[in-house]
Amino acid sequence: MTVAQPFRAACRSFNVTVAQPFRAARRGRVRDRKPRLEWFAVDKTFLLIGAVAAFLAVAFGAFGTHGLRGRLSPEMMAAFESAVRYQMYHALAILAVGLMLGRMDGWLIRTAGWCFVAGIVLFSGSLYVLALSGVTILGAITPIGGLVFLAGWACLAFAGV
């Protein structure tokens, strides 16, 4: 077996599964057969939620850096930055859940995704409101959001076992 044989086999496999149906459809020969892209399947609900959450994290981060820098106390600015950071981390986790659900379905993975969504709302949302309004009673909701984040990570861990 030469070094090139595994590479040629991989190229043949790619040609049969991905490239050939596209070429045939472009020539007008195959109209009813879709190209097989199972490896690219995603859960669109979590893809949308994760993308929107990441978009908002970037927007809130820019707003905090450019609009709130001199207006908030250092403690409130740190709370706002923590909210943005955890929102971005878990937005990426939601995107990963969407990719995982495209390949394998399971209630633990789906539950983890919804825990991440709820955690963003509870944890980051309460820190945003705390930093911007100064209402300290909402600080009691923040640990609940942290526990929901932990539940999501636990669900992902158990799904991997």
Buried (B, 14 or more C-beta within 10 A) or exposed (E): EEEEEEEEEEEEEEEEBBEBBEEBBEEEEBEEEEBEEEEEEBBEBBBBBBBEBBEBBEEBBEBBEEEBEEEBEEEBBEBBBBBBEBBBBBBBBBBBBBBBBBEEEEEBBBBBBBBBBBBBBBBBBBBBBBBBEEEEEBEEBBEBBBBBBEBBBBBBEEBEE
